Amino acid sequence: MSGVVTEDAWTGEDTSIAEIERELARLRDASSLEGGQPNLRTSVMTHIAWVPSEWKAAAEETLAGMAERHPSRTLLLHPQPDRPDGLDALVSVRCFPVGDRAVCGEVIELALRGSRSYAPASIVLPLLISDLPVFCRWRGEPPFGSTEFEQLVDIVDRLVVDSAEWGELRYGELTGLLGRSAVSDIAWARTLPWRVELAKTWPGIRDQEIRIRGPRAEATLLRGWLNARLDRAIRPVEEGAHLAVRLGGEELQPPRAPVPSASDLLSGELDRFGRDPVYEQALAAAG
């Protein structure tokens, strides 16, 4: 994976959208080396991340690990409802070498202070790249029904969550969003090796007892998938550190698959531009 070749930044306190756009344009112009080939702006999306303070380090690590895989305009929204009203920004252009040029992406970190935390759409909408899809990674458990969450769901093409980060598995409420936005769950992506392994047991699995053990979110979604595919009830899941399946009383060997990083998992979801009916059926069954 390539390293960042240049990273220019600007910081503004109590700033405005107009000032952010002006500084962003200046940084883009400055990112091309004098006398060299102009850098490539190949954004394929606007990537929004809702990042409460307890998730900030994890979100920044995930973003850094994605490097040049998804050239985009990334908006990191840091809600700070307990602070005085205002908007602070850290704007940067990050460029990665490609031959004699560089591919550049834009990262806009926004501290939404006070009432700004409850009205993100008015800040995000002017910063979206027109005619490109909009993805939102919501860190932690979404506050379903809240003003800030509802506003962002209404402007994005895909909502990406990780239900392993939730205190309560609110799959019924997540299912209720499917008519408004495509939905991805990184916990579902983690079940892929086991889904591939279990698919090899068809059709014999239809009549066998199935017991699933593992982390709550992944095990529940895997059970939901089997419920939907087999059209029959599966025993409640058992808590465990790792996914495991007993089929007909026999413990199956775990899949031999590399463990993807958080960056790899998010990257996979940002490659999806349509709805996933198999996941949606599993989600409905899990809910």
C-alpha positions in Angstrom: 0.0 0.0 0.0 1.3 3.4 -1.0 2.1 6.1 1.6 0.8 9.6 1.5 3.1 11.7 -0.7 1.7 15.1 0.4 -0.8 16.3 3.0 -1.7 19.9 3.1 -4.1 21.1 5.8 -6.0 24.2 7.1 -7.6 24.6 10.5 -10.5 27.0 11.2 -12.4 27.8 14.4 -15.9 29.2 14.4 -15.8 28.9 10.6 -18.4 28.8 7.9 -19.2 26.6 4.9 -18.1 29.3 2.5 -14.7 29.6 4.2 -14.2 25.8 4.2 -15.0 25.6 0.5 -12.6 28.5 -0.3 -9.7 26.8 1.7 -10.5 23.4 0.1 -10.1 24.9 -3.4 -6.8 26.6 -2.3 -5.4 23.3 -1.0 -6.4 21.4 -4.1 -4.5 24.0 -6.3 -1.5 23.8 -3.9 -1.3 20.0 -4.0 0.0 19.9 -7.6 3.8 20.3 -7.7 5.0 23.3 -9.6 6.2 22.3 -13.1 4.9 18.8 -12.7 1.8 16.9 -14.0 -1.4 18.1 -12.3 -2.7 15.7 -9.6 -5.7 13.6 -10.4 -9.0 14.3 -8.6 -10.9 11.0 -9.1 -13.4 11.1 -6.3 -16.0 8.3 -6.7 -18.2 9.3 -3.8 -18.7 11.5 -0.8 -17.9 9.4 2.3 -19.5 10.7 5.5 -18.6 9.3 8.9 -20.5 10.2 12.1 -17.9 9.9 14.8 -18.7 10.5 18.5 -15.6 11.2 20.6 -15.2 7.7 21.9 -14.9 6.4 18.3 -12.5 9.1 16.9 -9.3 7.1 17.2 -10.8 4.0 15.6 -12.3 6.0 12.8 -9.0 7.8 12.0 -7.1 4.5 12.0 -9.7 2.9 9.6 -9.5 5.9 7.3 -5.7 5.8 7.2 -5.7 2.1 6.4 -7.9 2.7 3.3 -5.3 4.9 1.7 -5.9 5.4 -2.0 -8.5 2.6 -2.4 -11.5 4.9 -2.5 -10.6 8.4 -3.7 -13.4 10.5 -2.2 -14.4 13.6 -0.3 -14.5 12.4 3.3 -16.5 14.3 5.9 -15.8 13.3 9.5 -18.5 14.6 11.7 -17.7 14.9 15.4 -20.8 15.8 17.4 -20.1 17.9 20.5 -23.5 18.8 21.8 -22.3 19.9 25.2 -20.1 22.7 23.8 -21.2 26.3 22.8 -22.7 26.5 19.3 -20.2 26.7 16.5 -18.4 24.9 13.7 -14.7 24.1 13.7 -12.9 22.5 10.8 -9.7 20.7 9.8 -9.5 20.5 6.1 -6.8 18.4 4.4 -5.9 17.1 0.9 -4.1 13.8 1.0 -2.3 12.6 -2.2 -1.0 9.1 -3.0 1.6 8.5 -5.8 0.4 6.9 -9.1 3.2 7.0 -11.7 4.3 10.6 -12.3 1.2 12.0 -10.8 -0.8 11.6 -7.5 -4.3 10.7 -6.7 -5.8 13.1 -4.2 -8.6 12.8 -1.8 -10.1 15.4 0.5 -10.8 15.0 4.2 -12.9 17.5 6.1 -13.1 17.0 9.8 -16.0 19.0 11.4 -16.6 19.6 15.1 -20.4 20.2 15.3 -20.7 22.2 18.5 -23.9 22.7 20.4 -27.1 22.8 18.3 -25.0 22.1 15.2 -24.8 18.5 16.4 -28.6 18.2 15.8 -28.6 19.7 12.3 -25.9 18.0 10.3 -27.8 18.1 7.0 -27.5 21.9 6.6 -23.7 21.5 7.0 -23.2 18.4 4.9 -25.4 19.2 1.9 -23.3 22.1 0.5 -20.2 19.9 0.8 -21.4 16.9 -1.1 -19.9 16.2 -4.6 -22.8 16.5 -7.0 -23.9 13.5 -9.0 -21.8 11.1 -7.0 -23.1 8.5 -4.4 -23.1 9.4 -0.7 -22.1 6.8 1.9 -22.4 7.3 5.6 -20.5 5.2 8.2 -22.3 5.6 11.5 -19.9 4.7 14.4 -21.6 3.2 17.5 -25.3 2.5 18.0 -27.5 4.8 15.9 -30.0 6.9 17.9 -32.9 5.7 15.7 -35.6 8.4 15.3 -33.3 11.2 16.4 -33.2 14.4 14.3 -29.5 14.1 13.4 -29.8 10.4 12.4 -33.0 10.9 10.4 -31.4 13.9 8.5 -28.4 11.9 7.4 -30.4 8.8 6.4 -32.4 11.0 4.1 -29.4 12.3 2.2 -27.3 9.2 1.8 -27.4 6.4 -0.7 -26.0 3.8 1.7 -25.8 3.7 5.5 -23.0 1.5 6.9 -23.1 0.4 10.5 -21.4 -2.3 12.6 -24.0 -3.8 14.9 -21.1 -5.4 16.9 -20.7 -1.8 18.3 -24.3 -1.7 19.6 -25.4 -2.1 23.1 -28.8 -3.5 21.9 -29.3 -5.3 18.6 -32.0 -3.1 17.1 -32.4 -5.0 13.8 -36.1 -4.3 13.6 -35.5 -0.6 13.5 -32.7 -1.0 11.0 -35.0 -3.0 8.8 -37.4 -0.1 8.8 -34.8 2.1 7.0 -34.6 -0.2 3.9 -37.1 1.7 1.9 -35.1 5.0 2.4 -31.5 3.9 1.9 -29.4 0.9 1.2 -28.0 -0.6 4.4 -24.7 -2.4 5.1 -23.6 -4.0 8.4 -20.0 -4.8 8.8 -21.0 -7.6 11.3 -22.7 -9.3 8.4 -19.6 -9.0 6.3 -17.7 -10.9 9.0 -20.0 -13.8 8.6 -19.1 -14.4 4.9 -16.5 -17.2 5.5 -19.1 -19.1 7.5 -21.8 -18.5 5.0 -19.6 -19.9 2.3 -18.7 -22.9 4.4 -22.4 -23.7 5.3 -23.5 -23.3 1.7 -21.3 -26.4 1.0 -23.6 -28.5 3.2 -26.7 -28.0 1.1 -29.1 -29.7 0.8 -28.4 -32.0 3.7 -28.4 -29.0 6.2 -32.1 -28.7 5.7 -33.0 -31.5 8.0 -30.1 -31.2 10.6 -30.1 -29.6 14.0 -28.0 -26.4 13.9 -26.4 -24.7 16.9 -24.6 -21.4 16.5 -22.2 -19.9 19.0 -20.2 -16.6 18.8 -20.2 -12.8 19.2 -23.8 -11.7 19.6 -24.2 -9.6 16.4 -22.4 -12.0 14.0 -24.1 -15.1 15.5 -27.5 -13.5 15.3 -27.1 -12.4 11.7 -25.8 -15.9 10.7 -28.8 -17.4 12.4 -31.1 -15.0 10.6 -29.5 -16.0 7.3 -30.1 -19.6 8.0 -33.7 -18.9 9.1 -34.4 -17.1 5.8 -32.6 -19.6 3.6 -34.0 -22.8 5.2 -37.4 -21.2 6.1 -37.5 -22.9 9.5 -36.6 -21.9 13.1 -33.0 -22.2 14.3 -32.1 -22.6 18.0 -31.2 -19.3 19.8 -27.6 -18.4 19.6 -25.1 -19.0 22.4 -22.5 -16.3 23.3 -18.9 -17.0 22.4 -15.7 -15.3 21.5 -15.6 -16.7 17.9 -18.2 -17.9 15.5 -18.7 -21.7 15.7 -21.4 -24.0 14.3 -22.5 -27.5 15.3 -24.4 -29.3 12.6 -26.2 -32.5 13.5 -24.2 -32.7 16.7 -20.9 -32.3 15.0 -18.7 -29.2 15.4 -17.7 -27.9 12.0 -14.1 -26.9 11.3 -13.9 -23.1 11.1 -13.2 -21.6 7.7 -9.6 -21.0 6.7 -9.8 -17.4 5.7 -7.7 -14.4 6.5 -9.1 -12.0 9.1 -9.8 -8.7 7.3 -8.9 -5.4 9.0 -11.4 -2.7 9.8 -10.2 -0.8 6.8 -10.7 -3.9 4.5 -14.2 -4.4 5.8 -15.3 -0.8 5.3 -13.6 -0.7 1.9 -15.7 -3.7 0.9 -18.9 -1.9 1.9 -17.9 1.2 -0.1 -17.7 -1.0 -3.2 -21.4 -1.8 -3.0 -23.7 0.4 -5.0 -26.9 -1.5 -4.8 -29.1 -3.2 -2.2 -28.3 -6.7 -1.0 -31.5 -8.8 -0.9 -29.8 -11.8 0.9 -28.6 -9.5 3.7 -32.0 -7.8 3.9 -33.8 -11.1 4.3 -31.3 -12.2 7.0 -31.8 -8.8 8.7 -35.6 -9.1 8.7 -35.3 -12.7 10.1 -32.9 -11.5 12.8 -35.2 -8.6 13.8 
